[in-house]
Amino acid sequence: MPMTEPGLQPEEKPRGALTVRTIAMPADTNANGDIFGGWVMSRMDQAGGIAGVDRAQGRVVTIAVEAMTFFRPVKVGDVLSVYTTVESVGRTSMKIYVEAWAKRFRTTIHEKVTDATFTFVAIDEEGRPRPVPPPAED
C-alpha cells in the first residue's frame, strides 16, 4: 500500500475532469532520476489552459499559481494524469483547481503527486482582458 502523506487519504480519488494524460520520459529527469517539478507544473498549466479555453470560449493566459506542494515524486515510466475543476469565474478571470496523479510504472498504484489553483484571464485577439461569457449550455 502506498504511503499516505499528511492530508491525503489512501482512498482519495482524483477531483475534476481528466484533462491531460502523458508519460514521464528519461529526458524529463533531474540528476537523481526524478521527473523535474517544472515538467509536472507545465503539464498542469497546460491542463488548466485547456479547461480555461473551454470555459472562456477563447484565449486565456496564466496570471498566477497558488502554493504548490509536491507530495510524492514522479518517476520515469509513470503515467501522469492531470485533472481540472473550474472553481470560480469573475468578470475576466477564472480560478481552476488542478491535481496531478501518477500511475506508477508497471503497477496499479495511482497516487496524487501535487495540486494547485491556477488563475487564468480571458483575453481578446490583441491580448487585452475580455469578459468570460456565461457558461455554455449543453
CORTA-V178093 format. One record per residue. N is the residue number from 0. PSI is psi as a letter, one per 40 degrees, with the letter a starting at -180 (999 if undefined). NEAR is the number of other C-alpha atoms within 8 Angstrom. Layout:
N;PSI;NEAR, N;PSI;NEAR
//
This chain:
0;h;2, 1;i;6, 2;i;5, 3;h;7, 4;i;7, 5;h;4, 6;e;4, 7;h;7, 8;i;7, 9;d;7, 10;e;4, 11;h;6, 12;i;4, 13;i;8, 14;h;8, 15;a;7, 16;h;7, 17;h;9, 18;d;11, 19;h;10, 20;h;9, 21;i;7, 22;i;9, 23;h;13, 24;i;8, 25;d;8, 26;e;4, 27;e;9, 28;i;12, 29;a;8, 30;d;5, 31;e;5, 32;e;9, 33;i;11, 34;h;15, 35;h;9, 36;d;7, 37;d;6, 38;d;9, 39;d;10, 40;d;8, 41;d;8, 42;d;10, 43;d;12, 44;d;10, 45;d;9, 46;d;14, 47;d;13, 48;d;12, 49;d;9, 50;d;13, 51;d;14, 52;d;12, 53;d;8, 54;d;10, 55;e;11, 56;f;8, 57;a;9, 58;i;10, 59;i;12, 60;i;9, 61;h;11, 62;e;8, 63;i;7, 64;h;10, 65;i;7, 66;h;6, 67;h;8, 68;h;7, 69;h;9, 70;d;8, 71;i;7, 72;i;8, 73;h;11, 74;i;10, 75;h;13, 76;e;9, 77;i;12, 78;h;12, 79;h;13, 80;h;13, 81;h;15, 82;i;15, 83;i;16, 84;h;11, 85;h;12, 86;d;8, 87;i;7, 88;h;10, 89;a;7, 90;d;6, 91;e;12, 92;i;12, 93;i;13, 94;h;12, 95;h;16, 96;h;13, 97;h;15, 98;i;15, 99;h;14, 100;i;13, 101;h;13, 102;h;13, 103;h;13, 104;h;8, 105;f;4, 106;i;6, 107;e;6, 108;h;7, 109;h;8, 110;i;9, 111;h;11, 112;d;13, 113;i;12, 114;i;11, 115;i;12, 116;h;11, 117;i;15, 118;h;12, 119;i;15, 120;h;13, 121;h;17, 122;i;14, 123;a;10, 124;d;6, 125;e;5, 126;e;6, 127;i;7, 128;i;9, 129;i;9, 130;i;8, 131;h;13, 132;i;6, 133;i;4, 134;i;5, 135;i;5, 136;h;3, 137;999;2
//
